[in-house]
Amino acid sequence: MNANASPIGTTIKLSKLEAARRQLESAITLYFNGGDPVSTHTLATACLEILCDLNTFRKGSPLASDIDTIPPEHRQKVRVAFRKAQNFFKHADEDPNEVLDFNPESTTFFMVDAVEKFRELSGENPPVIRVFALWCRVHWSVVFRNIPKENEPYLKLLRSQFPMNDKPMFFAKFLPLYFAETAKHTAK
């Protein structure tokens, strides 16, 4: 990030990947600290849109949310369902009186997809993203196929110490540990 002076204040230069990282880290921070679920979802899906575009440009592997992996006869229905909340939170031109039943935990799916794609495209694994990835592996280990069976007792222990309703404590516990680890590796 580069800061430059301008007549209206300081400006920053950042890449699309940096913008996606900032949106993702902000969404994750809101998620763990009980922030507004609409803002969390909006940031997560905006980040995912950038990563999807970059992934297409770089000819990367499909995202979990890529519509191309869905059978053609179901794509439109899935596209509408995936983007319903995202579009509701951004637009009112066609449906100004609509009301949405929104499940805030659905945002987790978009954030998991964004985390995995961000890591792949950037080769980075920032502390905030690492904490979220650990949380997901602790609470949804059945979803992740690449978790060794010998790790299950540790995940079970963490589940007992940090239940689903204790996101802020988990974040407060693990974020400093990951920052310290990152600082130690950076200093070498």
Backbone as CSV, one residue per row, in Angstrom:
resi,resn,N_x,N_y,N_z,CA_x,CA_y,CA_z,C_x,C_y,C_z
1,MET,0.846,-1.168,0.000,0.000,0.000,0.000,0.888,1.226,0.000
2,ASN,0.605,2.177,-0.863,1.327,3.435,-0.927,0.378,4.574,-0.609
3,ALA,0.803,5.477,0.263,-0.010,6.647,0.594,0.552,7.856,-0.141
4,ASN,-0.315,8.658,-0.719,0.073,9.868,-1.439,-0.826,11.009,-1.016
5,ALA,-0.275,12.216,-0.984,-1.062,13.401,-0.651,-1.855,13.829,-1.869
6,SER,-3.052,14.334,-1.652,-3.869,14.892,-2.714,-4.598,16.106,-2.147
7,PRO,-5.236,16.907,-3.010,-5.945,18.090,-2.501,-7.047,17.748,-1.481
8,ILE,-7.581,16.549,-1.552,-8.649,16.190,-0.617,-8.164,15.249,0.480
9,GLY,-6.875,15.101,0.640,-6.330,14.253,1.697,-5.402,13.195,1.137
10,THR,-5.062,12.273,1.959,-4.154,11.205,1.571,-4.898,10.143,0.767
11,THR,-4.267,9.681,-0.296,-4.826,8.587,-1.091,-3.958,7.355,-0.890
12,ILE,-4.515,6.210,-1.181,-3.735,4.977,-1.101,-3.823,4.250,-2.432
13,LYS,-2.737,3.599,-2.786,-2.714,2.744,-3.974,-2.742,1.309,-3.488
14,LEU,-3.655,0.546,-4.056,-3.697,-0.861,-3.708,-4.168,-1.668,-4.884
15,SER,-3.745,-2.905,-4.892,-4.120,-3.829,-5.962,-5.512,-4.390,-5.683
16,LYS,-6.068,-5.062,-6.663,-7.358,-5.730,-6.472,-7.241,-6.797,-5.381
17,LEU,-6.116,-7.510,-5.366,-5.911,-8.545,-4.357,-5.822,-7.937,-2.951
18,GLU,-5.174,-6.795,-2.849,-5.095,-6.094,-1.556,-6.484,-5.622,-1.124
19,ALA,-7.279,-5.119,-2.057,-8.647,-4.696,-1.738,-9.457,-5.896,-1.242
20,ALA,-9.309,-7.032,-1.912,-10.022,-8.242,-1.502,-9.579,-8.678,-0.106
21,ARG,-8.281,-8.621,0.161,-7.775,-9.010,1.478,-8.369,-8.122,2.563
22,ARG,-8.401,-6.822,2.323,-8.936,-5.885,3.319,-10.426,-6.144,3.569
23,GLN,-11.171,-6.369,2.494,-12.598,-6.662,2.660,-12.792,-7.958,3.433
24,LEU,-12.013,-8.977,3.105,-12.136,-10.267,3.762,-11.758,-10.176,5.239
25,GLU,-10.650,-9.523,5.532,-10.243,-9.381,6.928,-11.266,-8.571,7.727
26,SER,-11.849,-7.551,7.110,-12.890,-6.767,7.793,-14.132,-7.610,8.040
27,ALA,-14.537,-8.398,7.047,-15.701,-9.277,7.205,-15.459,-10.295,8.321
28,ILE,-14.274,-10.872,8.357,-13.940,-11.860,9.378,-13.949,-11.222,10.762
29,THR,-13.380,-10.035,10.878,-13.351,-9.335,12.164,-14.771,-9.037,12.646
30,LEU,-15.626,-8.580,11.743,-17.030,-8.344,12.105,-17.698,-9.653,12.525
31,TYR,-17.452,-10.719,11.790,-18.027,-12.036,12.061,-17.695,-12.495,13.484
32,PHE,-16.446,-12.378,13.864,-16.031,-12.842,15.186,-16.488,-11.934,16.317
33,ASN,-16.618,-10.662,16.048,-16.935,-9.710,17.105,-18.394,-9.298,17.152
34,GLY,-19.255,-10.072,16.485,-20.688,-9.782,16.549,-21.073,-8.520,15.808
35,GLY,-20.313,-8.185,14.777,-20.622,-7.002,13.982,-21.882,-7.200,13.156
36,ASP,-22.292,-6.165,12.506,-23.521,-6.191,11.721,-23.453,-7.266,10.640
37,PRO,-24.403,-8.203,10.617,-24.354,-9.298,9.642,-24.561,-8.851,8.198
38,VAL,-25.278,-7.762,7.991,-25.457,-7.251,6.622,-24.124,-6.716,6.097
39,SER,-23.423,-5.959,6.922,-22.108,-5.440,6.513,-21.121,-6.577,6.310
40,THR,-21.159,-7.567,7.184,-20.275,-8.722,7.058,-20.515,-9.428,5.732
41,HIS,-21.774,-9.674,5.415,-22.114,-10.366,4.172,-21.711,-9.537,2.948
42,THR,-21.976,-8.246,3.008,-21.654,-7.366,1.880,-20.149,-7.343,1.617
43,LEU,-19.356,-7.231,2.672,-17.897,-7.250,2.510,-17.413,-8.606,1.989
44,ALA,-17.948,-9.682,2.542,-17.513,-11.022,2.128,-17.828,-11.287,0.666
45,THR,-19.019,-10.916,0.226,-19.383,-11.197,-1.164,-18.705,-10.233,-2.138
46,ALA,-18.431,-9.007,-1.706,-17.664,-8.087,-2.563,-16.253,-8.631,-2.764
47,CYS,-15.658,-9.120,-1.687,-14.335,-9.738,-1.763,-14.367,-10.938,-2.701
48,LEU,-15.376,-11.769,-2.549,-15.477,-12.976,-3.369,-15.641,-12.640,-4.843
49,GLU,-16.348,-11.552,-5.141,-16.486,-11.129,-6.544,-15.135,-10.763,-7.141
50,ILE,-14.334,-10.018,-6.391,-12.995,-9.648,-6.869,-12.164,-10.916,-7.090
51,LEU,-12.178,-11.818,-6.112,-11.379,-13.044,-6.228,-11.850,-13.917,-7.376
52,CYS,-13.151,-13.960,-7.600,-13.695,-14.724,-8.729,-13.195,-14.145,-10.056
53,ASP,-13.233,-12.816,-10.176,-12.746,-12.165,-11.403,-11.252,-12.409,-11.605
54,LEU,-10.464,-12.270,-10.531,-9.022,-12.526,-10.633,-8.753,-13.984,-10.980
55,ASN,-9.523,-14.865,-10.392,-9.370,-16.289,-10.663,-9.664,-16.605,-12.130
56,THR,-10.708,-16.001,-12.672,-11.043,-16.190,-14.086,-9.919,-15.655,-14.970
57,PHE,-9.419,-14.467,-14.639,-8.334,-13.852,-15.405,-7.078,-14.735,-15.393
58,ARG,-6.791,-15.347,-14.241,-5.591,-16.182,-14.092,-5.840,-17.644,-14.469
59,LYS,-7.071,-17.941,-14.884,-7.454,-19.305,-15.264,-7.212,-20.293,-14.123
60,GLY,-7.645,-19.898,-12.918,-7.464,-20.721,-11.727,-8.507,-21.814,-11.606
61,SER,-8.338,-22.641,-10.599,-9.291,-23.719,-10.328,-10.620,-23.121,-9.857
62,PRO,-11.718,-23.834,-10.079,-13.033,-23.286,-9.718,-13.167,-23.030,-8.213
63,LEU,-13.948,-22.028,-7.887,-14.316,-21.772,-6.503,-15.482,-22.689,-6.163
64,ALA,-15.706,-22.902,-4.887,-16.855,-23.710,-4.477,-18.155,-23.054,-4.943
65,SER,-18.170,-21.739,-4.994,-19.383,-21.012,-5.385,-19.490,-20.772,-6.894
66,ASP,-18.535,-21.274,-7.678,-18.608,-21.095,-9.126,-19.835,-21.804,-9.690
67,ILE,-20.603,-21.071,-10.446,-21.822,-21.604,-11.047,-21.488,-22.652,-12.117
68,ASP,-20.319,-22.548,-12.734,-19.952,-23.477,-13.806,-19.870,-24.926,-13.329
69,THR,-19.713,-25.121,-12.025,-19.635,-26.484,-11.503,-21.025,-27.099,-11.279
70,ILE,-22.071,-26.294,-11.454,-23.464,-26.743,-11.275,-23.997,-27.229,-12.625
71,PRO,-24.796,-28.297,-12.642,-25.385,-28.737,-13.916,-26.124,-27.582,-14.601
72,PRO,-25.985,-27.457,-15.917,-26.537,-26.303,-16.646,-28.019,-26.030,-16.376
73,GLU,-28.815,-27.065,-16.226,-30.252,-26.857,-16.042,-30.600,-26.244,-14.677
74,HIS,-29.638,-26.217,-13.739,-29.891,-25.662,-12.407,-29.143,-24.357,-12.154
75,ARG,-28.321,-23.925,-13.080,-27.441,-22.775,-12.842,-28.184,-21.487,-12.519
76,GLN,-29.230,-21.180,-13.243,-29.933,-19.923,-13.005,-30.553,-19.908,-11.607
77,LYS,-31.157,-21.008,-11.209,-31.778,-21.101,-9.883,-30.718,-20.955,-8.784
78,VAL,-29.583,-21.595,-8.972,-28.501,-21.526,-7.993,-27.906,-20.120,-7.955
79,ARG,-27.713,-19.522,-9.118,-27.162,-18.158,-9.204,-28.054,-17.184,-8.428
80,VAL,-29.355,-17.279,-8.626,-30.291,-16.396,-7.932,-30.214,-16.629,-6.418
81,ALA,-30.183,-17.899,-6.015,-30.127,-18.219,-4.586,-28.821,-17.725,-3.953
82,PHE,-27.691,-17.960,-4.623,-26.397,-17.525,-4.098,-26.330,-16.017,-3.940
83,ARG,-26.908,-15.301,-4.869,-26.751,-13.845,-4.898,-27.934,-13.077,-4.309
84,LYS,-28.921,-13.791,-3.800,-30.129,-13.123,-3.313,-29.809,-12.065,-2.252
85,ALA,-29.142,-12.459,-1.188,-28.822,-11.505,-0.123,-27.847,-10.436,-0.627
86,GLN,-26.848,-10.856,-1.375,-25.855,-9.918,-1.900,-26.534,-8.821,-2.713
87,ASN,-27.417,-9.201,-3.622,-28.108,-8.216,-4.454,-29.110,-7.403,-3.645
88,PHE,-29.776,-8.027,-2.696,-30.724,-7.316,-1.844,-30.012,-6.188,-1.090
89,PHE,-28.806,-6.460,-0.598,-28.065,-5.479,0.195,-27.444,-4.371,-0.649
90,LYS,-27.403,-4.550,-1.973,-26.772,-3.553,-2.854,-27.751,-2.767,-3.711
91,HIS,-28.911,-3.329,-4.013,-29.792,-2.716,-5.005,-31.226,-2.592,-4.496
92,ALA,-31.928,-1.580,-5.013,-33.360,-1.430,-4.720,-34.117,-0.948,-5.949
93,ASP,-33.464,-0.976,-7.102,-34.077,-0.423,-8.313,-35.250,-1.253,-8.829
94,GLU,-35.212,-2.575,-8.671,-36.274,-3.427,-9.212,-37.232,-3.943,-8.134
95,ASP,-36.838,-3.845,-6.880,-37.658,-4.427,-5.809,-37.621,-3.575,-4.536
96,PRO,-38.015,-2.301,-4.627,-37.863,-1.397,-3.487,-38.666,-1.785,-2.244
97,ASN,-39.682,-2.594,-2.376,-40.512,-2.968,-1.225,-40.268,-4.390,-0.735
98,GLU,-39.286,-5.077,-1.320,-39.014,-6.461,-0.931,-38.449,-6.519,0.493
99,VAL,-38.752,-7.598,1.180,-38.215,-7.891,2.507,-37.502,-9.234,2.397
100,LEU,-36.359,-9.332,3.051,-35.531,-10.533,2.938,-35.487,-11.286,4.262
101,ASP,-35.669,-12.595,4.219,-35.379,-13.471,5.349,-33.929,-13.901,5.171
102,PHE,-33.057,-13.402,6.026,-31.620,-13.600,5.866,-31.061,-14.407,7.034
103,ASN,-30.323,-15.466,6.708,-29.633,-16.253,7.725,-28.176,-15.791,7.760
104,PRO,-27.757,-15.066,8.798,-26.386,-14.538,8.845,-25.295,-15.611,8.746
105,GLU,-25.576,-16.829,9.200,-24.552,-17.877,9.126,-24.271,-18.304,7.685
106,SER,-25.166,-17.969,6.751,-24.906,-18.301,5.345,-23.661,-17.587,4.831
107,THR,-23.324,-16.484,5.449,-22.133,-15.723,5.050,-20.866,-16.558,5.231
108,THR,-20.883,-17.462,6.187,-19.709,-18.301,6.450,-19.271,-19.037,5.195
109,PHE,-20.223,-19.564,4.424,-19.902,-20.282,3.196,-19.108,-19.391,2.238
110,PHE,-19.550,-18.150,2.062,-18.862,-17.232,1.143,-17.473,-16.881,1.673
111,MET,-17.349,-16.736,2.988,-16.042,-16.405,3.559,-15.072,-17.572,3.440
112,VAL,-15.552,-18.808,3.637,-14.679,-19.977,3.463,-14.168,-20.028,2.028
113,ASP,-15.051,-19.822,1.081,-14.676,-19.832,-0.334,-13.644,-18.734,-0.617
114,ALA,-13.882,-17.537,-0.061,-12.967,-16.414,-0.267,-11.604,-16.678,0.379
115,VAL,-11.606,-17.243,1.572,-10.343,-17.547,2.261,-9.497,-18.506,1.432
116,GLU,-10.113,-19.583,0.976,-9.358,-20.571,0.202,-8.822,-19.978,-1.101
117,LYS,-9.636,-19.194,-1.790,-9.194,-18.615,-3.060,-8.156,-17.519,-2.831
118,PHE,-8.317,-16.713,-1.767,-7.320,-15.688,-1.475,-5.960,-16.334,-1.225
119,ARG,-5.940,-17.375,-0.420,-4.674,-18.072,-0.137,-4.043,-18.587,-1.424
120,GLU,-4.871,-19.168,-2.285,-4.361,-19.723,-3.545,-3.793,-18.628,-4.445
121,LEU,-4.532,-17.533,-4.605,-4.107,-16.481,-5.538,-2.947,-15.648,-5.015
122,SER,-2.898,-15.437,-3.700,-1.880,-14.546,-3.137,-0.659,-15.290,-2.611
123,GLY,-0.836,-16.560,-2.252,0.249,-17.284,-1.597,0.453,-16.806,-0.165
124,GLU,-0.489,-16.029,0.355,-0.406,-15.474,1.708,-1.434,-16.139,2.620
125,ASN,-1.147,-16.066,3.908,-2.050,-16.615,4.910,-2.009,-15.699,6.138
126,PRO,-2.586,-14.496,6.027,-2.514,-13.522,7.126,-3.182,-14.041,8.401
127,PRO,-2.769,-13.522,9.550,-3.288,-13.997,10.834,-4.821,-14.005,10.958
128,VAL,-5.489,-12.955,10.537,-6.953,-12.905,10.657,-7.582,-14.045,9.860
129,ILE,-7.060,-14.291,8.685,-7.572,-15.359,7.824,-7.269,-16.727,8.439
130,ARG,-6.102,-16.862,9.052,-5.749,-18.126,9.699,-6.684,-18.444,10.868
131,VAL,-7.048,-17.422,11.643,-7.958,-17.646,12.771,-9.311,-18.131,12.257
132,PHE,-9.810,-17.499,11.193,-11.096,-17.919,10.629,-11.014,-19.358,10.108
133,ALA,-9.949,-19.683,9.422,-9.786,-21.040,8.886,-9.747,-22.065,10.024
134,LEU,-9.070,-21.732,11.103,-9.030,-22.641,12.246,-10.427,-22.802,12.851
135,TRP,-11.136,-21.700,13.024,-12.503,-21.747,13.557,-13.371,-22.698,12.723
136,CYS,-13.286,-22.564,11.430,-14.092,-23.410,10.542,-13.699,-24.872,10.667
137,ARG,-12.417,-25.138,10.765,-11.981,-26.526,10.906,-12.389,-27.103,12.263
138,VAL,-12.402,-26.266,13.288,-12.833,-26.716,14.607,-14.324,-27.062,14.588
139,HIS,-15.128,-26.175,14.015,-16.580,-26.337,14.108,-17.228,-27.056,12.929
140,TRP,-16.525,-27.175,11.817,-17.081,-27.875,10.656,-16.076,-28.864,10.091
141,SER,-15.431,-29.609,10.963,-14.382,-30.528,10.511,-14.923,-31.568,9.535
142,VAL,-16.199,-31.899,9.612,-16.757,-32.884,8.677,-16.807,-32.352,7.252
143,VAL,-16.784,-31.046,7.093,-16.836,-30.432,5.759,-15.457,-30.463,5.083
144,PHE,-14.398,-30.410,5.881,-13.042,-30.340,5.344,-12.446,-31.734,5.243
145,ARG,-12.191,-32.164,4.016,-11.698,-33.526,3.780,-10.224,-33.698,4.098
146,ASN,-9.481,-32.625,4.182,-8.033,-32.736,4.324,-7.550,-32.628,5.773
147,ILE,-8.425,-32.854,6.740,-8.013,-32.801,8.143,-7.626,-34.210,8.585
148,PRO,-6.379,-34.387,8.989,-5.949,-35.720,9.441,-6.759,-36.191,10.650
149,LYS,-7.059,-37.473,10.681,-7.849,-38.055,11.778,-7.183,-37.822,13.136
150,GLU,-5.857,-37.816,13.170,-5.174,-37.630,14.453,-5.392,-36.229,15.034
151,ASN,-5.871,-35.276,14.224,-6.163,-33.929,14.720,-7.532,-33.828,15.384
152,GLU,-8.387,-34.818,15.181,-9.753,-34.746,15.703,-9.814,-34.552,17.217
153,PRO,-8.971,-35.213,18.022,-9.044,-34.954,19.474,-8.761,-33.489,19.830
154,TYR,-7.837,-32.861,19.111,-7.530,-31.453,19.375,-8.704,-30.559,18.962
155,LEU,-9.310,-30.888,17.833,-10.467,-30.121,17.378,-11.634,-30.279,18.358
156,LYS,-11.807,-31.486,18.845,-12.872,-31.746,19.819,-12.632,-30.941,21.096
157,LEU,-11.391,-30.890,21.542,-11.038,-30.108,22.725,-11.347,-28.624,22.499
158,LEU,-10.947,-28.109,21.344,-11.223,-26.704,21.038,-12.727,-26.438,20.944
159,ARG,-13.481,-27.382,20.379,-14.945,-27.225,20.326,-15.529,-27.123,21.731
160,SER,-14.988,-27.893,22.661,-15.513,-27.844,24.026,-15.115,-26.543,24.735
161,GLN,-13.946,-26.024,24.418,-13.487,-24.789,25.049,-14.080,-23.534,24.411
162,PHE,-14.388,-23.611,23.119,-14.905,-22.461,22.376,-16.137,-22.884,21.585
163,PRO,-17.304,-22.938,22.225,-18.523,-23.325,21.498,-18.880,-22.288,20.436
164,MET,-19.815,-22.636,19.578,-20.207,-21.777,18.448,-20.576,-20.350,18.876
165,ASN,-21.117,-20.196,20.052,-21.529,-18.864,20.497,-20.394,-18.079,21.154
166,ASP,-19.176,-18.583,21.079,-18.036,-17.925,21.721,-16.996,-17.455,20.706
167,LYS,-17.467,-16.940,19.592,-16.558,-16.460,18.546,-15.609,-15.362,19.048
168,PRO,-16.100,-14.360,19.795,-15.181,-13.289,20.220,-14.008,-13.805,21.064
169,MET,-14.271,-14.739,21.953,-13.196,-15.265,22.803,-12.174,-16.052,21.973
170,PHE,-12.652,-16.833,21.026,-11.770,-17.595,20.145,-10.861,-16.636,19.369
171,PHE,-11.457,-15.591,18.805,-10.715,-14.594,18.034,-9.671,-13.910,18.923
172,ALA,-10.084,-13.517,20.126,-9.176,-12.842,21.056,-8.028,-13.754,21.490
173,LYS,-8.282,-15.037,21.571,-7.256,-15.998,22.003,-6.245,-16.284,20.890
174,PHE,-6.737,-16.548,19.668,-5.851,-17.037,18.610,-5.228,-15.944,17.741
175,LEU,-5.876,-14.796,17.599,-5.303,-13.755,16.748,-3.925,-13.307,17.236
176,PRO,-3.741,-12.997,18.528,-2.392,-12.608,18.976,-1.351,-13.709,18.770
177,LEU,-1.771,-14.957,18.914,-0.830,-16.069,18.706,-0.358,-16.112,17.255
178,TYR,-1.283,-15.933,16.325,-0.912,-15.957,14.906,-0.107,-14.721,14.520
179,PHE,-0.425,-13.561,15.098,0.379,-12.367,14.827,1.800,-12.564,15.342
180,ALA,1.951,-13.118,16.536,3.282,-13.364,17.094,4.070,-14.340,16.228
181,GLU,3.399,-15.388,15.777,4.055,-16.373,14.910,4.494,-15.735,13.591
182,THR,3.629,-14.893,13.019,3.956,-14.204,11.774,5.146,-13.265,11.982
183,ALA,5.151,-12.540,13.086,6.251,-11.609,13.383,7.561,-12.373,13.539
184,LYS,7.503,-13.530,14.180,8.714,-14.339,14.388,9.274,-14.799,13.050
185,HIS,8.403,-15.223,12.124,8.861,-15.690,10.809,9.344,-14.532,9.955
186,THR,8.746,-13.359,10.116,9.138,-12.184,9.347,10.511,-11.687,9.796
187,ALA,10.795,-11.811,11.076,12.071,-11.339,11.636,13.258,-12.188,11.192
188,LYS,12.990,-13.421,10.788,14.095,-14.313,10.394,14.701,-13.939,9.074
